[in-house]
Amino acid sequence: MKRTLRNIMQLLRRYPVAMVLNLAGLSVAFCAFAVIMGYVRYEESFDTFHPHHEDIFRVDQKEVDGVFRSVLPPGFADAVINGSSHVVAGTLYCPFLGEQYVVVRDSSGQEHGFIQEANNVTAGFFDVFGIKLIEGSRDALADPATLALPRSLAEKMFGNVHAVGKHIEIRSGSGFIKGTDWTVGAVFEDLPENSQIRNNILFPVPDGFMDKFSASNFICYLRLDDCSNAGPAADDFNRSFDFSSAPRLGKIELVPLEGLYYLEEGSDGRVFRSGSRSRTAILVVVALLILLAGTFNYTNFYTSLIPSMLRGINTEKVFGASLVSLRLSIMAETLLLSIAAWAVSAVPVYLFAGIGADPAVIAVSLGAVAVSGLLSGLYPAFYATSLQPAMVLKGRCGMPVQGRRMRNILLFVQLSISSALLVFVSHVWLQNRLMNVYDCGFDKDRIAVVNLTSDMVKSSGARFRDILLGNPEIEGVAYAMETVGGQDVYNTQEVEWRDGSFQCFQIWCTPELPEVLGIQVVDGTSFSSTSPYGVIFNKSVRDAYGLETGPLASMGTEVRGFCKDVRLNSLRGGSVPVCFTCVPEKAGFTPVAYVRFSENADRRKVASIVTSAVKGIDPVLPADVLFYDDILAELYGKERSFRKTVMLFSLVAVLLSLFGVFSMVMFDIQSRRRDTALRRVFGASSADVVAYGNRSYMSVSILSVLAGAPAGWIAVSFWLSNFAVRTGPSFWVFATVLVAVPLLVGAVVSVRILAAAGTNPAQVLGNE
């Protein structure tokens, strides 16, 4: 160990710049690896923190496709809970309640408004998931007038005082919440974010819902006595339930809770939080490639040290040192330096990256450190000690042919990794750009969206519109049931026509919506404020099913017309038929306000105008004014996060490669000082010396791009398979990478060679 530490200190004194660069590169590689592994750990451990997570299951219908495979009628779900002796506890969970407008009063009577997500659940909720209560009763949700809050929300609303017994007023006007005056009956411990269960307000299921078998709006979760009884529990219910009384429902199966995340259901996360195994796999590969690049960098560095190590190695051989001890000493050096690099990387990772001291991530990172450190020293240790002791007479020599070959191979692999990542991340960026600029069939650039409440629109919708239209920047106001183009799941309507039927997304809206959103009606007529009724389909429905204007018996209304195709969901899924259903404001189904502003209007001013109008109707309602930039950012949040991650770590891989080139050039210059000086004496210019020094590096960098770029396209094709609408290969990307990588390498090489070429040749030859 003493010899190892002495050698490390000598290297730091002799080659401080190269040592610092390589240690910094290795630290960055370890940092990137730990961050990515922390994210992978977060996804892989979804819903595994529940006390009995292995015994918790979701109830699905076997032969049903789509979201309604797992979203059940409340009566049917309740029958499942009571359908087997293997069920220890069961609960219904409604994911469609959405944001609610709640108001609390402080001790002085001052009102404070909040917009909070909420869910309906049944009384068995706490027992199924083993949720810890901070205060209140586990039976609180059995009381139709009490609700439950997570600790964070209770503190947000009431501060540090006890929340149980406090009153909350609901001003949303939802049919799933009966009444306006509620009492807090329980406060529970917040759940980790990697769960299907959210930290939302929990309301009991309204009386009378449990007998319904028509509408499907609940997810059913069961906790069994043992996970091995999932099959028997499903069979018990399937044998005993009378399916003839509910012909549209099918036999059930139980799906393990901890496997739901990777089923890739509902990508926008409104119903189910979903991950992508392909995206996770790509991130793992990126992490390993970055670690490999850092390891190769370090191997290259120690391989470059071989000429300077020979005197000491051969001297120790002469005095009887064994090959094993010499090799272990070199590998111990690289291992210790790897541990030092990891220690440096641990500071930003565990203090600022939000990963925390996760034992699994730490164990994997330390394993990577050990493998990287030992592999970095393996080739230099064996190769440097295999040379003949007679080399000690020379003291120093140039890099042996085998060493130069190995360095070039490692550099080739590093630059190939960088090239592949550059091609990959460029196409990821292009796909993200496509998602932002894709023509969804309606205007996005001149629309502001604000969520009100159904009751507000019902009672004050006309007044709100008049206030806004009094400003010259505002050109129109309309209302709808949901955020158009902001989610993957909408209210679904089955339409019967002639001898067939089809499913479509249904948007309840006021008559002005098509005009406000710039949706062009290409056949028939649009809605009218004087007769607010009827439906408008997109024209692909007309073309596919032969639908015509006129009465539509299955919906009890009239087809007014057909508009140009409108895409409501993201590019992850295929386009779904759309039906706009006209209702008057007073119907109370349209809480989302759409505000069309003039072309040259300032967005900040528009937001201020809309906020002031909301305050004029309800002073305590939090008004969150969104533009479609914000809406699309949320819809494609995972894709944007993925793009930023791979862009950052691709840059890391490129920098690591350049660090490797920098170190290689430093040692090449030292071993070629005499050769360079002789060339200068015989008339070679600095440009000639630079061109000669770049020759081998250029060939390696060009070959690495030709090898890495196709691999990058294969990876991006795999990732793009998650999208129904996707970008194709962009040849300008390949051309840019083919030019950029050699240019970057050439710039690093040229800077170092020019600095060395300026040394007086006479001084170099005199020293030699």
Secondary structure, DSSP 8 states (H G I E B T S, - for coil): -HHHHHHHHHHHHH-HHHHHHHHHHHHHHHHHHHHHHHHHHHHHTTT--STTGGGEEEEEETT--SGGGT-B-HHHHHHHHTS-TTEEEEEEEEEEEEEEEEEEE-TT--EEEEEEEEEEE-TTHHHHHT--EEEE-TTGGGSTTEEEEEHHHHHHHHTTS--TT-EEEE-S--TTS--SEEEEEEEE----SSSSS-S-EEEE--TTGGG--SS--BEEEEEES-GGGHHHHHHHHHHHS-GGGSTT---EEEEEGGGGGGG---TTSSS-----HHHHHHHHHHHHHHHHHHHHHHHHHHHHTHHHHHHHHHHHHHTT--HHHHHHHHHHHHHHHHHHHHHHHHHHHHHHSS----HHHHHHHHHHHHHHHHHHHHHHHHHHTTS-GGGGGTS-----HHHHHHHHHHHHHHHHHHHHHHHHHHHHHHHHHHHHH---SS--TTEEEEE--HHHHHHHHHHHHHHHHTSTTEEEEEEESS-TTS-S---EEEEEETTEEEEEEEEEE-TTHHHHTT--EEEE---BTTB---EEEEHHHHHHH---SEEEGGGTEEEEEEES----S-TTS----EEEEE--GGGS---EEEEEE-TT--HHHHHHHHHHHHHHH-TTS----EEHHHHHHHHTHHHHHHHHHHHHHHHHHHHHHHHHHHHHHHHHHHHTHHHHHHHHHTT--HHHHHHHHHHHHHHHHHHHHHHHHHHHHHHHHHHHTT-SS-----HHHHHHHHHHHHHHHHHHHHHHHHHHHTS-HHHHHHH-
